[in-house]
Amino acid sequence: MPPLPTLIVGTFKTPLLHTLTFNPTTSPASLTLTQTSPAIGPHSFLALSPSKQHLYATAWTTPPSTVAYAILPDGRVDLINSAPVRSRNGYVACDEGYIYSVSGPGGEVFERRAGDGGVGRLVQEISFVEEEVAAAAAAAAAASGNGSSNGDGGDSKANAEPKHGDFGGLRHGGHSGDLSPDGKALYVADIGRNCVWTYAVDSSSAGKRDHLTLGEKHAALRHNDGPRHTTPHPNGRVLYVLNEHSSTVDAFSLSADGLMLKDAHSVKIIPEQNDARLYWADEVRVSKSLLYDSGSKAPRFLYASTRGLEVGTKGCVAVFALSEEGRMDECVYMYETATSGGWANAVEPAPEGCGGVEGVEFVALTDSEAGCVFMLAFDGRVVREVARVGVEEAATAVWL
């Protein structure tokens, strides 16, 4: 019998990492907490190395840090090391050679240590504050040249003070960083500056030039969007941007180099009649096991989740059909979550083949209000809960 699907879950407030095992073959399906590992601080976001042998995490420590763990055969994690970052980070991403950390005012690029996968040398620091000044100067120069302005749309004052706090600047600045499928571009969603920053990635720089070079500051489509997270289509030609304040997802076509966003189309990810001011959207992901063709890895569906701002407002997980090229079509199902979701309501679809149930994709949903991880099942038509387990202050989950 193949090993059961396994997840690791971080938390917002406790210095622990939890390992869960999911069994979809029992009746009912079961989700079990099998290991709890000590951590150096709360880990709001997790990322796996390509080999899934190492785990990287944001750490809300003093000072804030980026952390590396080794994943042991029994599912426990073991601390390798950590490195301080300038501001509380909200997101980490990695490839074979580098680790990317994003915080409100900026971010860091670290080498991945070749021997043990630890957080290595600091390669580069980036500042969205400085990028903002440069972008404003360039826009002013362009406007003075043609006598007009294109209306940047990036006025951070349009976004009111967040109800649940600023999280060290994350709600008024950069919140996430995602690599393109080919690893040649990095996309940073910036809630406060109401934009998406794109960066060219030069993994061959070897210290001779910047590892990241700014591509563009792409202003959000609406003055109140607050871009929070992005995810690229596996074909590398479409970028999905989830907007925290307007509860929308925009799908942008990408230029050949992946650095320019254009030709957007959009969907609302809460019920059409509901007021977006009652929510704060959380996560966007594409399906990993419900595919058009396993060779092309073209996903058939997109998941987008929202949280209720108040305890009495339940969140949503909206599922949209995707064309094979990545265009968002109709909303297939709108799932109401058990609670507001608290700070979480983050969705993470299972990898291809995980769970072994033909035609069904399993999606982990974290909930910090209930202190739970829910397992959802989607059969292409309907989303339903199939299992849950208690995890205090559950933040995000990754599938091993």
N, C-alpha and C positions, 0 to 999 in steps of 0.2 A: 504494500500500500504506500503511495507517495506521501511525503510529509504534508501535514496540514498547513494551510495558509497562515502566515504569521505577520503580525504588525507590531511596530513600536510607536508608542504614544508619549508625547511630551505634555507638560502642564504649564499653566500660567503662574502659579504661585508656590509650587512645592519642588524641592530639589530631588526629584525622582524621575526615572524613565520606566515605563511599563511595557511589558511584552505580552501581547494577546495572541491566542490561538483561535482560529475560526474553523468550525466543522460544519459544512453545509449539508453533509450526508445524514446527520441525525434528524430525528423528527420530534420536536422542532429543531432547527439548526441551533448551534451553540457558539457563544463567544466567551472565552475563558481567559481570565488573568492568570498567566502562568509564571511570570517572573517580574520582580520589581528590583531595579538597580539604582544604587545611589548616584546622584548627579551633583555637579558643582553649583547648580542654581536652577531656577525655573527655566524651562526651554519652550519658548512659544512657537518656534518653527524648527523643523528638522529637514535634512536632506541626506540622501544616500549617495555614496560613491557609485560610479558605474558598475563596479564589481559587487556592490552590496556587502562589502566586508567592513566598511567604515561608515560611521554616522557623524554628520556635522550638525551643529545646533547653534542657534542664538542663545545667549545666556544673559539673563537679567541679573547680573552680579554687580558688585561694586569693586572696580569699575566694570562696565559691561564688557563682554568678551565673545569671541567665537571659539567653539569647543570642538574637539575631535574625540571620538570614541571608537574602539574596536568592537565589532560584533562577534560574540563568542558562539560556538556551535550550539549551545543550549538556548540561545536567544537573549542571554544577558548581554549587557554592554559594559565595557571597561574603559575608564578614562585614559586617553593618551596624553593630551596636553590642551592648553588653551592659549589664546593671545588676546590682549586687550584691544578694544576698538574705541573710537572717539566718542560715540554716542550709542545709546541703547538701540540695538539692531532688531529689525523685524523680520529678516529673511536671510537665508543663506542658499547658495547654489554652488555646484561644483562640477568639474569635469575631471579628466584623467590627471591634469597637472596643476589645477588652481582651485582656490576657494574664494567665493565672492560674498561679501557681507554688505547689506544695505541698511542704513539707518535714516532718520529724518533728514539731517543736513548733508549727508554724504555717504561714503562707503569705502571699503577696503578690498584689495586683492591680495591674497596670500598664496604662496606656493604650497602645494601638497608635498609633504616630505616623502621622498621615494621609498624609504625603508619601511616606515611604520604607518604611513598615511596621516601623520600628525599635521597640525597647522604650522607651516614653515615660515620662511622669510616674508616680511611685508614687501610686496612688489610695488604697490601704488595706492595712494589715497585719492579719492575724488570728492569734490565739493559741489553739491547742487546749488549752494549759495553763490559760489563764484560763477558757475555755469549760467545761473539766472541773470547775473549782472552782465555777463558777456552777451547772452541772448537778447537782453533788453537793449543793449547798445547797438547790436546788429540790426534789430528791428527798427530802432529810431533812425539809424543811418539809412536804411532802406526806405522808410517812410519819408524822410526829408528829401530823398532822391526823386521820388515820384509824386510827392505831395499828398500822400494818402497813407492810411494805416489799415492793416488787414484785421485789426481787432483780435489781439493775441488770444483772448479767451482764457488766459491763465491767471486771472486775478484771484489770488488766494484769499482775499477778503470776502469773496463770495461764499466761502465755506465758514459757517458759524462755528463757535467754540464747540468741540465735540462733547456730547452729553456724558460719555464715560471716561473723560480725561484725555490727556494728550500723549501718554505713554512715552515721555521723553522726547517728544518731537515727531513721533511716527505719524500722528494724525495731521501734522502740519508740514509734512515733507515726504521724502522718499519712503516707500513702504515695501517694495519687492524688487527682485532682480532675477530674470529668467534668461537662460541661454537659448539661442536659436538651435534647431536640430543639428546644424553642421558646426556649432560652436563658434561661429565667426561673428556673432552679434550678441549683445546683452541688452535686454529691455528692462527699464526701471520705471515702474508706475509711481507717480508722485502725487499723493492726495492733496497736499497743501498748495503746491504750485500748479495743480490742475493740468497735468501734462504727462506725457510719456517721453523719457529720455532714451535715446538709442546710442549705443556705443559699438564701434568696431573693436573686435578682439584680435590682438596680435600675440599669439602664443609663441612666436619665434623671436620676440624682441630681445630676450636674454639680457635685459637691463640697458640696452642701447637706445631704446625709445620707449614711449609709454605703452603699457600693455592694453589700456583702454583709450580710445580716441573718440571724442564726441561726434556722433553722426548728426542728430538733430534733436531739438526740443519740439515735440509735437503737441500743440495745445489741444486740450480736450474739446469735444464737439459742443459741450454745453457749459455754461458758466458755473454750474453747481455739480459737475460730475464727480470730482474727486477720484481719479483713477487709483485703484488699490492693488490689484493683481493682474498679471497677464499670463497667457499660456499660448505657445505657438502651435499651429497645426503641424503634424509630422512632415508635411510636404515643404515646409519652410516658406510658403508663399502667403500665409495668412496669420495674423496675430489677433488673438481675442483679448480685449481689455475689459475688465470688470470695474464698474464705477460705483464706489461705496455710497455716495450721497444720492445719486439719481436712480439707483437700482436698475441699471441697464448694463448690457454687454454690447460693445462695438466690435465688429470684425473688420479689420483693416487689411487691404492688400499690401504686400510688401514689395519694395523695389528688388532688383536682382541681387544687390548686395545685402539685402535685409535691413537697411538702415533708414529707409524712408517709408512712412505710413501714408496710405492714400485710399481713396474709393471706399469709404466705410459704409457698412449697413448695420443696423442696430435692432435690438430687441429689448423689451421690458421684461424683467425677471421676477416680478411680483404680479399678482392678479391685476388685470387692466384697470379695475375700478379703485384699487388701493392707492393711498397717498405715500409716495416715496419718502416723505419726511418722517414716517413712522418706522423706518428701517435703516439699517446700515449693512450694505451688501458685503459678502466676505470672500467667496472663492469661485474660481472658474477653472474647469478641467474638461478634457475631452476623454471619451471612452477609450479604454485600452484593450478590451476583450470583445466588444461588439464592433467588429470591423467590416469594411467592405471586402477587403482581401488581406489575408495575413501577410502576404508578401509586401504589399504597399503600405501597410499599417494605417490606411486611411480610416479614421474613426467615423462611426455612423451617428454618434450623438455627442452633445455638449451638455455638461452639468453646470449650473450656476446657483450659488446659495446666498441667502440673505439672513440677517438676524433682525429680530424685533428690538427697537430701541428701549421699549418698556417690557417689564417682566410679563405683562398680560398680552403682549403682541407676539404671536407665534411667527417663527421664521418660515422660509420656503426653500425648497430645492426644485428648481425649474429644469426640465429636460427638453432640449431642442434637437430636432433632426438636423443633420448636416448632409450637404451634398458631398459627393466623392471629392470634389475640389475644395470643400471647406466652407461653403456658404451656409449660413444659418437659415433654416426654413421654419416650419410651424412648431409651436410649443406642443410637444407630445404629451407631457404630463406635468402638473404643478402639485408637488407634494408639500403638505403642511407639516412642519416639524413639531415634535412633542412639546417644546417650549420655545422661548425666544431664541434659545441657543447661547445666551449669555455673550461672552466675548468670542465664541467659537463658531459653531455651525459650519465647520470646514469639511468639505467633501474630498474624498480621495478614492477614485475608482481602482479596482483590483487589476493587476497586470493580466496580460493575455493568458488564458488557460487556467487562471487562479480560481479555485473553487470547483472546477470540473463539472459544472452544470451547463449543458448545451443551451445556448440561446439566452443565458441569464448573465448579467454583469452584477457583481457585488460592489457596493460603494460604502466605504467607512464614513460615518458622520460623527464628528465630535461635538459635545455639548457641555459647556462649562457651567451653565445654570443648573442642569440636572446632575452634573457630575457623572456623565455617561459617555460611552462610545456605542453608537447604534450601528448595526449592519443592515443596510438597505439592499434590496434585490430589485433589479429592473429587467423586465423581459421584453423590452422594446415597445411596451404599451403602458404599463402601470408600474409605479414604484410602491414597494411595501416594506415594512420593517420585518426582519426575520430573526433578529437576535439583538441583545444588548448586554452590557456589563458596566458596572460602576467603576469610574476613574475620576477621582476628585480633580476639579479644575482642568479637565481634558482640553488640550489646545489643538494640536494637529497630529495626524497619523501618517506613517509611511509603511508600505508593504514590503516585507522581505521576500 
